[in-house]
């Protein structure tokens, strides 16, 4: 394991994804080796939008999956409540990339639902208390949402539900039901397959509780899958069949039957055509064959089967070469994944001669940039990792550096401590992003109340890498920086004590908010840099030696939202559910928590503690800054313990109702310096404004072309001033573009994509006022 640590944000959706999840940024794990392997190939069809802030806005295409070739047996998925998709790899935590074949990764977690599907309530005792035909009937009569909840059961319930005899009963029912399978869910086939997947998943993580699975189950599962794939309707190109088919393909891998069902993989690859594109489930079924091939390399029987009949490699090449038209479309991932999986066979010395010319041929059919880049980069990553000695054969020598030069040509210095590398940013976009980062410093320090960098931290500069879109991030970031790209960005801290270490965070423009410009998670990721430098001693591995995620992610959310003065609607919605106690949140880790607990609830815990128990926060931060993790843990769990749970619960109720209390106000902007006292400007204000009742204080400013957002804020003073704005002339109560009125002088207006030229602002004295300040940020 290399002595280099990584700080990356957890997505909450970690692994081979079935729904588009342009996730939150990641703050992750200890050690990554000097030469990480390429990302696991399986991506997924888009299933619509996710949360606009956490995790990443509308999904326009499929995300790439995390690196999954490597890892230790301690891989654990996210909690099933997070409904991680069909997956081959761990949640990007504690990855050791030194040995690409070290251990078989975790079994896939529960499947994602199709767009629009709803969650269902269900009782675990409905399954644990039944056996044989009664269990079969219960499973078949349940909803798939209900069965999906079984991925999360623990303890004796896991044994009662999934011991081998239970699994054999369901596998035999799959066999018996396949003979008359009607091609839809009317006979309970999706539920049977999903139950079997849940069993393998739970048993993998709890073998000492569930017990071993032996030849009896292996025979039964082979009988069930044989019968299903032999049924005539299992090839129907419909949503109705696809629901079961997609799960059955993943079950191949869950049961480690990858070698036996290579014919199914080849059949689906050969059978795909444009008719599949109208079915979310059928696209999943095709895409899931890559889970079978990706994880098959960890099974000697799979490798032997391909050695005996290497036509699978031909099938992957034929799919990628024959479907270049998909690149740049919503189904692009199908083609790029085929290329990746072909390239993955370069790791097998016995198959390299077969795979090498086909991989090289795909590289010649695609290019490093442009529409075909996902295929080129995917194949090149595999060849670079598994056959680097022959890089000249593929024309990919120095891959990471070549990609970096070609894809990130923009280099801009924001300040002595901040440098931006970008794929494409205008001067105005660079200026706005740099301003946001520079001004966040003062806000961070005001909230953190730190006394400078923690001992031994030499991360004096940060490199901000900004790709042009989530697609570009997913295409290139893994190959250039060796990271998981199934997320909304990643902070790589490295070893802050090492001379020459370069911390960086890697992000992308949120293309779904265009024409407005926004680097997704810019302020959250920058907070991780500041937090690591000024609050958390040592590297990230040290920082998570005890549960600190409530602070790490919660504080990054708090700073990001409060600094930008944005209401965190998702967290407020969570507050109304009262899902977690404060004491429970102190125990949050990436492994035991879903996305909502890590981010939404982390934010709620940090905000409550900062507002209501600041002295306690200062004590904990004192321990964090000195690296006394156990003392901090003791203070949280024993000194505080459950003392504030009741207060937190009361605060949650108030917050859900719209009264969360006050966050720290961003530091005041400097006074504008123009000779005309009415003239505002970029990130400055005019103070000591006054007007008598019924009159106005008039102001104006000039906005440059390319400005994406103007924020107007009025604060302070006495009386009652209402804020008016006009894009065309002096703003009055009868002639304005927008306004913010009400008691007091604290008002804010936001103008997206303001035109270039003069803009007009006024304070109308609903009651005579004086001492007010108007500030403009853009």
N, C-alpha and C positions, 0 to 999 in steps of 0.2 A: 504494500500500500504506500503510495507516494505521500510525502509530507507536504501536501498542498491541499488546503481546504477550500470548499466552495460554499457560498451562501446563495441559495436560490429559493424562490418562493414556491410554496406548494399550491398546486392547482385545485386540489380536491378531486380532480378527475385525472388520474395518473395513468397510464397504461394505454393499451391499444383501444382506440376510441371508436364507439359505435355512433356517437352523435357529435356533431360539430361543437367543439368546446374551445373557443379561443379564450383561454382561461386567464385567470389572474396570473400575475407574475409569480415566480417561484423563489422561495428562499430556502435553500436546501443544503445539502448534505455534506458531511465530512468527505472524505477523500475521493478524489478523482485521479486516475492515473494520468501520466504524461500524455499518453496516446489513447484516448477513449475510443471505443468502437463506434461504428456508425449506429444511427438510431434504428430502433426496431421499425419495421416497415409498415406495419398495418395501420392505416388510417381509416377514416370512415366517412360515410355520406353525411351531408349536412342535414340537420333536423330542425333548423329554425334558430331563432334567437335565444340567447341566454341573457341573464341579468346585464343590464347596461353598464354597470360599473364593476361588478364582481360576478362573473368572471370575464367578460370581454365583449359584450355587445353582440349584435347580430352576427351569426356565423355565415359567412358568404361561401364557404367551401370547407373541405375537410381538413382537420388538423393533422399534423404528423404525430407519430407516436414516439414515446421516449425510448432512449437507448435500452435495449432489452437483451442484448447478447450476453451480458455478464451479470454477476451478482452472487451473493452468498445465500445460503439456505435460510437466512433470517429475513428474507423478503416478506413483507407483509403488505397487503393491499389496504386501501382506505376502508373505513367501515362500510358495510353494505348499505347502510342508510344513505350513503352518498351515491349509491347506485353506480359504482364504477362500471365501465363497459367491459365487454369481452376482452380479456387482457392477458398478455403474456408476461408483463414485467412488473416490477415493484413500483411503488409510488415515487420513485426518484430520490428516495432517502437511503442513506448509508450504502450507496453503490460502491463497489470496489471493482474498478475496471481492469485490474491487472490480469485477470484470468477470464477470458471470454467464455470459457466453458465450465466455470467453477461449480455451478449448481443449477439444477432445473428450477426455473422461476415458478412463482406461485401460480396456482390454478386461476383461471379467469373468474372474475367477480360477476355479480349479477348483470344481466343485459340491460341496456338502456331501452326505454319504451319508445315507441314510434311517436312522432309529433302529435301532440294533443291528448295523449293517453293520461289517465289520472291515476293517482295512487289509491290503494285499497287497504282497508283495515282487515286484519285477520289474526286468529288466535293460534299460537304455536301448539297449544294442547289439542287442537283439532287434528294434528299430525302425530304428535308424540304418543297419543293414547290409542292409536289404531295400528293394526298390522294386517298383512295379507290383503285380501280382497277389500276389506273395509278401508285400508289405507289407500289402495288404488282408487276406490270410488271417491274418497275425500279429495285426493289430488286432482282427479279429473273434473270434479264439480267446483273446484276453487278457481278463482281468477288467476291469471298469470301475475298480476300485481301482488296477490296474496302469496303465491309461491315464491316470488322474488324476495319477500321479507325473510324467508328461511335462510338466506345466505348469512344472516347476522346472528343466528342462534348460537349459544355457548353452553358450556357445562353439560349437565346431565341431559338437558333437552337435546343437545347435539347428538348424544349417544342414542337417545330414544327415537329420534327422527331418522338418523342416517347410519345406524349400524348396518353391517353387511346384509343381514337378512331383509331389512327394509328396502335397501337398494336393489337387491335381487328381485323382490316383488314388483318394483316399479319397472325394472329393466324387462322383466318377462311380460309385463303389461304393454310395454312399448312394442315388443315383438308381436304379441297377440293382436294389438290394435292396428298394426301396420298392414296386415293382410287386406283389411277393408278400409284403409285410410282414405277418407273422402277428399283430401286436399284442402281441408280447412280445420278450424278448431272445434267443430261441433262434437267430436268424440273425445276431446280432452288431450289430444296429442301434444300441443305446446306445453301444457302443464306437466306432463310426464317427463318430457325432455328437460325442462327447466328444473324440475325436482332433482333429477339425476345430476345435473350440473351443480346445483346447490350442494348436493351430498359430497361430490368430489372436492368442492371448494372448502367446505367446512372440515372435512376429514383431513385435508392437506394441512390445515393450520392447527388442527386439534387431534392428531393421531392417537395421542395417549388417552384421550377421552372417548373418541368415536370407535377406536379399535382399527385393526388393519383390514385392508381389502385384499382378497386373495383370488385364486383361480375360479372359484364359484361365481363371483361377481364378474370376473373378466369374461367368462363364457356367456353369462347372461347378457352383458352389455354388447358383446359382439353379435349375439342373436338378435337383440333389439335393433341395433344399427344396421345389420345386414338386411333385416326385414324392411326397415323404413326406407333405406336407399333403393331397395328392389321394388318398392311399391310404385305403381304407374304414376300416381298423382304427386310423388315427391319431386317430379321435374316440372310441375306446372309453374308457369311464370305468372304468378298472382300474389297479391298481398296475403291472401288467405293461406296459401301454401308456404309462402316465404317466412311467415311467422315461425313455423315449426322448423323449416329447412335451415334457417339461419342459426337457430339454437342447436340443431343436430350437428351441423358442421363444427361448431365450437365444442360440442360434446365429444367429438372425435379426439380432440386434444385433451380435454379434461380427463378422459379415460385412458390417455396415452396409447391410443390406437392409431397414431399418425401413419405408421407403415401400412396397416391393413387397408386403409381407405384412400390410398393415393389415386385410385380410379375415380373416386368422388371429386377430388381436387381437380383432376384433369377434365372430368366431365363438365364441371361448372365453368372452368376456364374456356373450354371449347364452346360451350353452349351460350355464353353471354352474347347478347346483341342489344340493339337499341330498345327493344321492348322491355328490357329489365329496368330502364331508367325511370319508368313511371311508378315503380314499386320500391318504396323505402326498404322493405324487408328483403326483396330479392337482391338489391344492391348489397345489403349486409351479408347475405348468404355467399355471394361471390367474394366479397372482401374478406370474409372469415376464413377462406381457404388459405390466406396468407398467415393466419395464426397457426394453422396446421403445419405449414412449411417452415415458418420461422422457428417454432419451438421444436420441430422435429429433429433439428440438428443436435439436440441434447439427448436424443434417444438412439442408441446404436442400431436398433432394428430399422429405424427409418432410414438411416444412412445406408445400411446394407441393402435395403429395398431399392433405393435409388441407384446404387452401384449396379445392382442386378438389372434394373430397367431404367436408364437415365432419361426416358422420354418425358418425365416431369420437367426437366430442365428445358427441353424443347418446347413444352407447352407454355412455360413461363415466357420464353423468348417469343413464341408466336403471339401470345396475348399482347405483350408490350409492343412488339413491332407492328402488329396488326391493328392496334388501337391508338396510334399516335394522335388521331383526331380527337380523343378524349382530353388530351392535355390542354389546359386552359379552360376547361369546362367544369361543371359541378362534379363530374365523375373522373376528374384527372387522377385522383388517388389510385384508381384501379390500375391504370397503366404504370404509374411510377412505382407502385408497390410490386407489380410483377417484375419490373426491372431490378428492384432491390432484392427480391427473393431469389432471382436468378444469380445476382452477384454474391449473395450469401453462400452459394455453393462453392465459391472460391476458397472457403475455409477448409474444405475437404480435399486433402491432397489427391485422393483417388479420383475425384471428379473435376479437378481443376482443368485438366486438358479439355474436358467437355465444355465447361462453363466459360473458359477464358475467351475463345473467339466469339461466342455469342454475346458476352458482355461488351467486348470491344465493338461489335457490330451495332449494339444499341447506342453506344457512345457516339458512333459516327452518324447515327440517325437523329441525334438530338444535339443540343448545344448548351453551353455553360449559362447563357442568359436567354431571355425571351420565353416564349410559350412552352418550349420543350425542356426548359431547365429542370423541372422537378424530376424528370426521368434521368437526365444527364447527371445531375448531382447525386441522385440516389445510387446509380450504378457506380459512379466514380468513388463515392464514399466507401462502398463495399470493396471495390478493387484496391483502393488506397489502404484499407485496413487489413484485408486478408491476403493481398498479393502485391504489397508495396515494392518488393524487390524487382518486380517487373513493371514498374510504373511507366517506363518508356513505351512499353508495348501498347498501353492504353492512352498514352499521351496525357497523363495526369500527374506527372512528377511535381512536387511542391504544391499539392492541391489546395491546402488551406490558404497559403499565401497568394496563389493565383486567384482564388475566389475573392479574397479580401480586396485585392487590387482592382478587380473587375467590378465588384458589386458595391464597394464602399469608398467611392472616390472623394467624397466631401470630408474635409478635415477643418474643424473650426475651433478656435480657442475662445471659450466663454470668459475664463478668468484664469489666474495662475493655478487654480485647483480643479478646473473643469474643462475637459476637452470633448468635443463631439465628433464622432465618425458617423457619416450618414450615407445612405444610398442616394437620396435625393431630397434636399431641403432648400427652400428659397432663403434669401437673406432675411426676409421678414420672419419666416418660420424659425430660423436659427436665433434671431434676436429675441423673439417671444419665449422660446424654450429656455434660452440662457437666462433671461430675466427671471423667469419662474423659478429656476434652480437657485440663482444667486440670492433672490429675496427670501427663499425658503430657509436659508441658513439662519437668519436672525429670528425667524419664527420658531424654528426648531430649538435653538438655544434658549429662547424665552420660556418655552414649555419644559424642556429637559432640565434647565437650571444646572448645567454641567460646569465643570471647572477646567475645561480643556480636554484634549485627547486622553484616553486611558493609557496607562503605562505600557510602553513598548509598541504602541501603534504607530507605524510609519506610513500608513496609507494617506499620504498628503494630497494625492490627486485622484480624481475619478475619471474614467473614460466612459462616455455615454455612447453606445452604439445604437443607431436608429435605422432600422430597415423601412422600406417604403410602404410595406403592407404586411398584414399577418401572413399572407401567402409567401412573400419573400422571406420573412422571418423563418417560416417553417421549412422553406426550401434550402436556405443558406446557413442559418445560424448554427445548426448542428455540425455541418461540415467544416465551418470556419473555427468555431469555438468549442466543439465537442460537447454540446449541451443537449438536454431534452428540450424539445420545442413544443410540447403539448401544454402550453401555458401562455400567459400574457406578458411574459418577460422574465428575466432572471438576473439576479445580482451575484456576481462571482467575486467573493472577497479575497480569496487566496490566503496566504499567511501574512498577516499585517506586520509581523515582526521581521520578515525577511527583506533584506536589502534588494531593491529593484522590483519588488512585487507590484503588480499593477491591478488594482481593483477595477472592475468595470460592471456596468449593467447593460444588458442587451434588451432592446425593446423594438417597437415598431409603430408606425403611424396607424391610427384607427381609421381604416378606410371607410367604415360604415358611417362616420360622422361628416364625411366630406360633403360640401366644399369647406367646412370648417376644418382646421388643422389641429390635431391632438396626438401627441405621443402617448400611447396607452400606458397607464400606470407610471408615468414619468415621476410624479411626486412621491408615490408609494416606494418605488425602487430607490429613489434618492434618499428617502428616509432610512432605508436599510443601511446605506453607506454611512450616513451620519450617526445612526444608532450604533452601528458596529464600531465606529471610531471613537465616539464620545461616551457611550453607555455600557458597552459589552466588552469585557476584558478578553484578550486572546482571540483565537480564531473561532469559527462557527461551531466546530466540533466541541470545543470547550463550553461554548455558550448554551448548547442544548444537552449538556451532561445531566442536567435536571430539567424538569418541564418549565420552559421559559416562553413557549410559543404564545401564550396569552398576551405577553408583552411584545414580543418581536413582531408578530403580525398585527396585533391589536393597536400598537402604538403607530405602526406604519400607516394603518388605516386612519387612525385618529388625526395624525398630522396631515395626511393627504387631503382629507375631507375638510378639516377645520381651517387649514391654511388657505384652501381654495374657496372657503365659505360655501361649500356645497352640502346640502342636506343628504345624509346617508339613509335614503328611504328604505333600502332592504334591511339594514340593521334595525331601524325603528319598527319595521313590520315584524321582525323576529322578536323584538322586545315584548310585543303583545302576546306572544306564545308562551313566555315564561318557561322555556325549555330547560334552561340550565341555572343552577345556583352559582353564586360567585365562587364559592369554595370549589365546586366542580371545575370551573373554568381555569383555576390555578393549576389543574392537573392536565390541561390540554397538551397533547403532543401531535405531531403530524400523523403518527400511526393510529391514534385512538379517536381521531376527530374527523368529522366531515367538513366540507367547505364552509357551511354556515357557522359551525362552531369556531373554526379557525379564524375566519375573517369577521363576519357579522358580530359574533359573540365576543371575539377578542376585542373588537372596537368598543362594544358596550361595556365590557369589564374595565378597560383602560379609561374610558371616558368617565365612568362612575367613580373610579378610584381617584382620578385627577381632580374631579370636581368636589368630591365629598370627603376624601381621606388623603389629601396631598402629602401629609407628613409620612404616612405609611409608604407611599410611592417613593419618597425621598430615601427612606430607610432601605427599601429593596434595591433601588438604583445604586445606593452606596455599596451594597454587597456585589451587585453585578459589575460595577466599575472596578472593584478590587479583585474580581474573580472568585469571590467567596460564595460559590453557588449553593452550597449546602446551608449556609447561614440564611441566604435569601429564601431558600425553600422552606426552612424551618419557620421563618417569620411569616411566610404566606400561609402555611398549613397549620401551624400551631399558635403562634402569637395572634394572627388574624383568625385563622380557622374559619368557623361559621359565624363569627361575631357580626359580620356585616350582611349576612344573607337576607335578613328581613328587610334591611334598608335598601338593599339592591333590588329586592322584589318590588318594594313600593315605588322605587325610582323607575323600574321597568314599566309599571302601570302608567305612571305619569308621562314617561317618554313616548310610549305607544299612543298616548292621547295628544301628543304634540308639545309637551313640556319636558324637554330633556335637560334644561338648564343651559347655561352659557358656556361656550367653548372659549378658549383663549383667543383674543382678538389679534389679528396680524399686526405687527408693528406699524406705526403711522408712517405714511409715505412722506418724503421730503416736500417742502414748499416749492411750488412751481416758480420758475425764475423769470418768466417773460415780463417785459416792461409794462404790458397791459395787465392790470390786476384781475381782469376778467378771463384771461387766457389760461386754460388748463393745458396739460401735456401728457407725455408718456410717463406713467407711474409717478405722479406727483399730485399735490392737492393745494387748495386755497382755503385758508383758515380765517377765523374772525369775521365770517359773513353775517350780515344782519339785514333785516327788513321789518318795516312796521306792518301791522295787520292789513292784509289785502294787497300788499305790494310784493315786489320780486327782488331777488338777487340774481342777476343774469351772468352766465358764463358761457364760454365756447371753447372748442379745441379743433385742431386739424388732424385728421386721421390719414396715415399713409396707405397707399395701395397695398393689398395683400394682407391687411389686418384681419384676423379671424374672429376676434372677440373684444368687445369693449365693456368694461365693468365700471359702473358709476356708483359711488358710495357716498352717502352723507351721514355724518355722525356729530355728536357733541352739541354743546350749547344749550340754551334755554328756549322756551316757547314751543311753537309747533310749526315746523317747516315741512312742506310737501315737495317731493322731487318730481320734476317734469323734464322730459327729453324730446327733442325734435331733430329729425334728420334733414329738415328742409328750411327751417327758419327759427326765429326766436320762439322758445317754448313757453306757452301760457296755459292757463286752465282750459281755454277753449281751442287751442291750436297746439297739438303735441302728438308725437308718435307713440309714446308710452309714458307711464307715470307710476309712482309709488307713493301712496298717501296713507294717512293714519296718524295716531297720536305720537308725539315726540318727533325727534329729528333723525332717527336711525332708519335709513332707507337704502335699498340697493336696486339697481336696474342693470340688466345684462343685454347687450346688443350683439347678436351673432353676425359675422361678416358685414360689418359696417362699410359703406361705400367710402372711397377716398374723398377727402375734402372736409369742409366745415361741418361741425355738429354742434348742437345748441342745448344748453342745460340751464335750468333755472330752479331756484328754491322759492316757492310761493308761501307767503306768510299766512297760513290759515289762522294763526295767532302770532303776534309780533315775536320775532326770535332774534337772537344774537349769539355770537360765539360758535356758529356751526362751521363745519369743515366739509368741503366737497373734494373727493379724490377720484381720479380716473386711472385705471389700469388697462393697458392693452398690449 
